[in-house]
Amino acid sequence: MIHFSKVTKRYPNGFEALVDVSLHIKKAEMVFLTGHSGAGKSTLLKMIPLIERPSAGQVIIDDKHLGRVKRRQIPALRRDIGIIFQDSKLLNDRNVFDNVALPLLVSGEHHPREVGRRVRAALDKVGLLNRENDFPVYLSGGERQRVGIARAVVNRPKVLIADEPTGNLDPVLSREIMSLFEQFNQVGVTLLIASHDLELIGSLNKRIVSIRNGRMLADEGGRVEAAQTG
């Protein structure tokens, strides 16, 4: 499903954010990516929806060679990829419904009945069906993050990537968010989640990939000890 082969990302100033990274994630697998701040986690995640392109190496997502994807084809690629950020990145001038509907509108779905059905189904999955008319300013941090998750899954993506999705949440809310991810994984969604919360991800018994200074350090199936060294 997700395949990185000897991927390097080098910026014009010579800084290498990723160096010779190889990684394979199977369909319907849930994998955690851990490492210190600046290790290269966010850069790696950005390769998947083509927010960043590698300087060398190859990235393949669902049998699509991303190096061959033209700019005009990127929106179609992103329909199959849900992206969740640490701060949810909601639009404060739009209510919950309109925030979640945005990916559908961008992808060309404008039929009001279908948009409404899919938005409400996504909100129902995250337990916020009763907040569709509220604006982000009236939501708690955990609620805003759940709206961000609903927005990421409204297009029914095959892949979900999340960059420190629990970084601003307390332990109870963090566990609730991870439970949502587990539910999506159970119905066949492939997940790659960057997180520094080693205690939380260690309790989930999932595969953990560790990265340091842009290089793969460890790849452990559910064992957090190796990741802690990075």
C-alpha positions as semicolon CSV with decimal commas, in nm:
position;residue;x (nm);y (nm);z (nm)
1;M;0,000;0,000;0,000
2;I;0,273;0,251;0,102
3;H;0,625;0,189;-0,022
4;F;0,931;0,412;0,018
5;S;1,245;0,295;-0,160
6;K;1,575;0,470;-0,080
7;V;1,404;0,809;-0,048
8;T;1,612;1,121;0,013
9;K;1,479;1,475;0,050
10;R;1,741;1,746;0,001
11;Y;1,651;2,116;0,014
12;P;1,825;2,389;-0,189
13;N;2,035;2,493;0,112
14;G;2,181;2,142;0,124
15;F;1,987;2,023;0,431
16;E;1,879;1,659;0,403
17;A;1,548;1,603;0,583
18;L;1,537;1,236;0,477
19;V;1,831;1,015;0,386
20;D;1,796;0,683;0,202
21;V;1,467;0,592;0,372
22;S;1,303;0,260;0,284
23;L;0,968;0,163;0,436
24;H;0,685;-0,071;0,342
25;I;0,338;-0,056;0,498
26;K;0,083;-0,319;0,401
27;K;-0,282;-0,254;0,323
28;A;-0,495;-0,214;0,638
29;E;-0,184;-0,185;0,859
30;M;-0,164;0,073;1,140
31;V;0,189;0,203;1,190
32;F;0,336;0,466;1,421
33;L;0,629;0,688;1,323
34;T;0,831;0,827;1,611
35;G;1,145;1,034;1,660
36;H;1,267;1,364;1,801
37;S;1,147;1,703;1,675
38;G;1,310;1,768;1,339
39;A;1,386;1,399;1,280
40;G;1,204;1,399;0,946
41;K;0,862;1,260;1,045
42;S;0,658;1,543;0,893
43;T;0,864;1,542;0,574
44;L;0,806;1,171;0,531
45;L;0,431;1,211;0,580
46;K;0,417;1,498;0,329
47;M;0,560;1,271;0,060
48;I;0,242;1,060;0,061
49;P;-0,004;1,330;-0,061
50;L;0,271;1,495;-0,270
51;I;0,298;1,803;-0,054
52;E;0,670;1,728;-0,087
53;R;0,850;1,531;-0,358
54;P;1,168;1,329;-0,300
55;S;1,503;1,444;-0,433
56;A;1,595;1,079;-0,491
57;G;1,428;0,743;-0,452
58;Q;1,075;0,629;-0,515
59;V;0,739;0,651;-0,335
60;I;0,454;0,420;-0,436
61;I;0,104;0,455;-0,289
62;D;-0,158;0,193;-0,378
63;D;0,047;0,090;-0,685
64;K;0,078;0,451;-0,804
65;H;0,437;0,568;-0,866
66;L;0,422;0,921;-0,730
67;G;0,720;1,033;-0,935
68;R;0,500;0,989;-1,243
69;V;0,204;1,186;-1,104
70;K;0,161;1,519;-1,281
71;R;0,051;1,834;-1,099
72;R;-0,298;1,820;-1,250
73;Q;-0,340;1,464;-1,120
74;I;-0,259;1,546;-0,756
75;P;-0,618;1,638;-0,652
76;A;-0,741;1,296;-0,770
77;L;-0,459;1,124;-0,579
78;R;-0,548;1,312;-0,260
79;R;-0,909;1,191;-0,267
80;D;-0,779;0,855;-0,146
81;I;-0,563;1,009;0,129
82;G;-0,697;1,162;0,449
83;I;-0,467;1,410;0,626
84;I;-0,494;1,497;0,996
85;F;-0,286;1,774;1,153
86;Q;-0,190;1,843;1,513
87;D;-0,392;2,165;1,532
88;S;-0,683;2,040;1,313
89;K;-0,653;2,350;1,085
90;L;-1,025;2,422;1,084
91;L;-1,162;2,733;0,913
92;N;-1,297;2,954;1,189
93;D;-1,541;3,137;0,961
94;R;-1,720;2,813;0,870
95;N;-1,931;2,587;1,089
96;V;-1,854;2,223;1,156
97;F;-2,066;2,099;0,865
98;D;-1,896;2,327;0,614
99;N;-1,548;2,240;0,744
100;V;-1,613;1,870;0,696
101;A;-1,779;1,923;0,356
102;L;-1,481;2,109;0,212
103;P;-1,291;1,804;0,073
104;L;-1,608;1,687;-0,103
105;L;-1,656;2,025;-0,269
106;V;-1,290;2,042;-0,371
107;S;-1,313;1,695;-0,527
108;G;-1,617;1,794;-0,732
109;E;-1,909;1,660;-0,528
110;H;-2,166;1,940;-0,518
111;H;-2,498;1,757;-0,493
112;P;-2,647;1,887;-0,165
113;R;-2,812;1,559;-0,067
114;E;-2,496;1,352;-0,119
115;V;-2,278;1,610;0,056
116;G;-2,516;1,619;0,351
117;R;-2,534;1,241;0,375
118;R;-2,159;1,191;0,370
119;V;-2,079;1,482;0,605
120;R;-2,330;1,360;0,863
121;A;-2,202;1,003;0,834
122;A;-1,847;1,127;0,902
123;L;-1,961;1,338;1,198
124;D;-2,156;1,043;1,335
125;K;-1,839;0,830;1,325
126;V;-1,658;1,080;1,550
127;G;-1,956;1,142;1,779
128;L;-2,025;1,502;1,676
129;L;-2,344;1,479;1,474
130;N;-2,513;1,722;1,714
131;R;-2,247;1,992;1,661
132;E;-2,274;2,038;1,284
133;N;-2,399;2,398;1,311
134;D;-2,142;2,510;1,567
135;F;-1,832;2,711;1,481
136;P;-1,483;2,592;1,582
137;V;-1,446;2,864;1,846
138;Y;-1,720;2,694;2,051
139;L;-1,555;2,351;2,044
140;S;-1,308;2,198;2,288
141;G;-0,963;2,092;2,170
142;G;-1,071;1,729;2,150
143;E;-1,385;1,820;1,956
144;R;-1,186;2,027;1,706
145;Q;-0,953;1,735;1,651
146;R;-1,248;1,501;1,595
147;V;-1,389;1,745;1,338
148;G;-1,049;1,733;1,168
149;I;-1,072;1,354;1,160
150;A;-1,426;1,367;1,017
151;R;-1,300;1,601;0,744
152;A;-1,015;1,359;0,669
153;V;-1,244;1,056;0,630
154;V;-1,542;1,218;0,453
155;N;-1,399;1,116;0,114
156;R;-1,366;0,754;0,236
157;P;-0,988;0,744;0,188
158;K;-0,785;0,427;0,160
159;V;-0,499;0,586;0,356
160;L;-0,501;0,810;0,664
161;I;-0,188;1,000;0,769
162;A;-0,174;1,197;1,093
163;D;0,100;1,431;1,213
164;E;0,107;1,441;1,596
165;P;-0,275;1,427;1,617
166;T;-0,276;1,406;1,998
167;G;0,007;1,652;2,061
168;N;-0,219;1,918;2,213
169;L;-0,455;1,684;2,401
170;D;-0,462;1,540;2,750
171;P;-0,414;1,162;2,801
172;V;-0,786;1,082;2,815
173;L;-0,866;1,267;2,492
174;S;-0,554;1,123;2,329
175;R;-0,676;0,772;2,398
176;E;-1,019;0,858;2,254
177;I;-0,858;0,981;1,932
178;M;-0,646;0,666;1,905
179;S;-0,959;0,455;1,956
180;L;-1,113;0,630;1,656
181;F;-0,807;0,548;1,448
182;E;-0,829;0,184;1,556
183;Q;-1,193;0,175;1,442
184;F;-1,098;0,305;1,097
185;N;-0,815;0,053;1,080
186;Q;-1,054;-0,231;1,162
187;V;-1,258;-0,154;0,850
188;G;-0,951;-0,168;0,625
189;V;-0,806;0,183;0,628
190;T;-0,424;0,201;0,622
191;L;-0,285;0,441;0,884
192;L;0,054;0,606;0,934
193;I;0,064;0,822;1,246
194;A;0,354;1,038;1,364
195;S;0,360;1,061;1,744
196;H;0,605;1,128;2,025
197;D;0,373;0,982;2,290
198;L;0,565;0,659;2,345
199;E;0,357;0,549;2,643
200;L;0,033;0,575;2,446
201;I;0,152;0,411;2,126
202;G;0,334;0,141;2,321
203;S;0,004;0,040;2,480
204;L;-0,158;-0,023;2,141
205;N;0,071;-0,309;2,034
206;K;0,111;-0,179;1,680
207;R;0,417;-0,157;1,458
208;I;0,650;0,132;1,548
209;V;0,899;0,287;1,307
210;S;1,165;0,518;1,449
211;I;1,354;0,787;1,261
212;R;1,653;1,000;1,366
213;N;1,815;1,282;1,170
214;G;1,628;1,174;0,858
215;R;1,740;0,812;0,874
216;M;1,546;0,500;0,965
217;L;1,660;0,389;1,309
218;A;1,428;0,102;1,402
219;D;1,123;-0,084;1,278
220;E;0,962;-0,279;1,558
221;G;0,634;-0,463;1,555
222;G;0,466;-0,315;1,861
223;R;0,780;-0,284;2,070
224;V;0,846;0,068;2,189
225;E;1,187;0,003;2,343
226;A;1,375;0,049;2,017
227;A;1,187;0,368;1,940
228;Q;1,283;0,517;2,275
229;T;1,646;0,525;2,173
230;G;1,557;0,788;1,913
